[in-house]
Protein backbone atom coordinates (compact mmCIF):
# COMPACT_ATOMS: atom_id res chain seq x y z
CA UNK A 1 0.00 0.00 0.00
CA UNK A 2 1.22 3.52 -0.71
CA UNK A 3 2.23 5.83 2.11
CA UNK A 4 -0.25 8.69 2.50
CA UNK A 5 1.04 12.15 3.40
CA UNK A 6 -1.26 12.19 6.44
CA UNK A 7 -1.00 9.55 9.11
CA UNK A 8 -3.40 8.81 11.94
CA UNK A 9 -5.11 11.95 13.20
CA UNK A 10 -4.39 12.94 16.79
CA UNK A 11 -7.29 12.63 19.19
CA UNK A 12 -7.92 16.33 19.60
CA UNK A 13 -10.73 18.44 21.01
CA UNK A 14 -13.20 18.95 18.16
CA UNK A 15 -13.58 22.43 16.77
CA UNK A 16 -16.62 23.44 14.78
CA UNK A 17 -15.77 24.95 11.40
CA UNK A 18 -18.27 26.23 8.86
CA UNK A 19 -16.97 26.02 5.31
CA UNK A 20 -18.55 25.43 1.92
CA UNK A 21 -16.66 22.90 -0.19
CA UNK A 22 -17.26 21.82 -3.74
CA UNK A 23 -18.91 18.39 -3.78
CA UNK A 24 -15.98 16.90 -5.68
CA UNK A 25 -13.54 18.04 -2.99
CA UNK A 26 -15.73 16.59 -0.26
CA UNK A 27 -15.81 13.25 -2.12
CA UNK A 28 -12.00 13.36 -2.32
CA UNK A 29 -11.79 14.06 1.43
CA UNK A 30 -14.13 11.13 2.09
CA UNK A 31 -12.02 8.83 -0.09
CA UNK A 32 -8.85 10.02 1.68
CA UNK A 33 -10.46 9.40 5.08
CA UNK A 34 -11.45 5.90 3.97
CA UNK A 35 -7.85 5.19 2.92
CA UNK A 36 -6.48 6.49 6.23
CA UNK A 37 -8.88 4.20 8.07
CA UNK A 38 -7.86 1.18 6.00
CA UNK A 39 -4.14 1.99 6.26
CA UNK A 40 -4.37 2.20 10.05
CA UNK A 41 -6.93 -0.61 10.51
CA UNK A 42 -9.39 1.82 12.07
CA UNK A 43 -12.71 3.38 11.19
CA UNK A 44 -12.43 6.20 8.67
CA UNK A 45 -12.14 9.59 10.40
CA UNK A 46 -14.64 12.35 9.73
CA UNK A 47 -13.52 13.97 6.44
CA UNK A 48 -13.80 17.43 8.03
CA UNK A 49 -11.04 16.43 10.47
CA UNK A 50 -8.64 16.09 7.53
CA UNK A 51 -8.83 19.76 6.59
CA UNK A 52 -6.62 21.18 9.37
CA UNK A 53 -3.80 18.59 9.11
CA UNK A 54 -3.84 18.94 5.32
CA UNK A 55 -3.51 22.71 5.53
CA UNK A 56 -0.80 22.38 8.19
CA UNK A 57 1.13 19.92 6.03
CA UNK A 58 0.73 22.14 3.00
CA UNK A 59 2.10 25.16 4.88
CA UNK A 60 5.00 23.21 6.41
CA UNK A 61 6.06 21.87 3.02
CA UNK A 62 5.65 25.13 1.08
CA UNK A 63 9.26 26.28 0.68
CA UNK A 64 8.35 29.64 -0.83
CA UNK A 65 6.10 30.42 2.14
CA UNK A 66 8.78 29.32 4.63
CA UNK A 67 11.39 31.52 2.94
CA UNK A 68 9.04 34.51 2.84
CA UNK A 69 8.08 34.02 6.49
CA UNK A 70 11.75 33.83 7.55
CA UNK A 71 12.42 37.01 5.59
CA UNK A 72 9.57 38.84 7.32
CA UNK A 73 10.69 37.58 10.75
CA UNK A 74 14.29 38.64 10.08
CA UNK A 75 13.18 42.10 8.95
CA UNK A 76 11.02 42.38 12.06
CA UNK A 77 13.94 41.36 14.31
CA UNK A 78 16.19 43.87 12.57
CA UNK A 79 13.77 46.71 13.16
CA UNK A 80 13.37 45.69 16.81
CA UNK A 81 17.17 45.83 17.25
CA UNK A 82 17.34 49.29 15.70
CA UNK A 83 14.55 50.66 17.88
CA UNK A 84 15.99 49.15 21.09
C-alpha positions as CSV (number, residue, x, y, z in Angstrom):
1,X,0.0,0.0,0.0
2,X,1.2,3.5,-0.7
3,X,2.2,5.8,2.1
4,X,-0.3,8.7,2.5
5,X,1.0,12.1,3.4
6,X,-1.3,12.2,6.4
7,X,-1.0,9.6,9.1
8,X,-3.4,8.8,11.9
9,X,-5.1,12.0,13.2
10,X,-4.4,12.9,16.8
11,X,-7.3,12.6,19.2
12,X,-7.9,16.3,19.6
13,X,-10.7,18.4,21.0
14,X,-13.2,19.0,18.2
15,X,-13.6,22.4,16.8
16,X,-16.6,23.4,14.8
17,X,-15.8,24.9,11.4
18,X,-18.3,26.2,8.9
19,X,-17.0,26.0,5.3
20,X,-18.6,25.4,1.9
21,X,-16.7,22.9,-0.2
22,X,-17.3,21.8,-3.7
23,X,-18.9,18.4,-3.8
24,X,-16.0,16.9,-5.7
25,X,-13.5,18.0,-3.0
26,X,-15.7,16.6,-0.3
27,X,-15.8,13.3,-2.1
28,X,-12.0,13.4,-2.3
29,X,-11.8,14.1,1.4
30,X,-14.1,11.1,2.1
31,X,-12.0,8.8,-0.1
32,X,-8.8,10.0,1.7
33,X,-10.5,9.4,5.1
34,X,-11.5,5.9,4.0
35,X,-7.9,5.2,2.9
36,X,-6.5,6.5,6.2
37,X,-8.9,4.2,8.1
38,X,-7.9,1.2,6.0
39,X,-4.1,2.0,6.3
40,X,-4.4,2.2,10.1
41,X,-6.9,-0.6,10.5
42,X,-9.4,1.8,12.1
43,X,-12.7,3.4,11.2
44,X,-12.4,6.2,8.7
45,X,-12.1,9.6,10.4
46,X,-14.6,12.4,9.7
47,X,-13.5,14.0,6.4
48,X,-13.8,17.4,8.0
49,X,-11.0,16.4,10.5
50,X,-8.6,16.1,7.5
51,X,-8.8,19.8,6.6
52,X,-6.6,21.2,9.4
53,X,-3.8,18.6,9.1
54,X,-3.8,18.9,5.3
55,X,-3.5,22.7,5.5
56,X,-0.8,22.4,8.2
57,X,1.1,19.9,6.0
58,X,0.7,22.1,3.0
59,X,2.1,25.2,4.9
60,X,5.0,23.2,6.4
61,X,6.1,21.9,3.0
62,X,5.7,25.1,1.1
63,X,9.3,26.3,0.7
64,X,8.4,29.6,-0.8
65,X,6.1,30.4,2.1
66,X,8.8,29.3,4.6
67,X,11.4,31.5,2.9
68,X,9.0,34.5,2.8
69,X,8.1,34.0,6.5
70,X,11.8,33.8,7.6
71,X,12.4,37.0,5.6
72,X,9.6,38.8,7.3
73,X,10.7,37.6,10.7
74,X,14.3,38.6,10.1
75,X,13.2,42.1,8.9
76,X,11.0,42.4,12.1
77,X,13.9,41.4,14.3
78,X,16.2,43.9,12.6
79,X,13.8,46.7,13.2
80,X,13.4,45.7,16.8
81,X,17.2,45.8,17.2
82,X,17.3,49.3,15.7
83,X,14.5,50.7,17.9
84,X,16.0,49.1,21.1
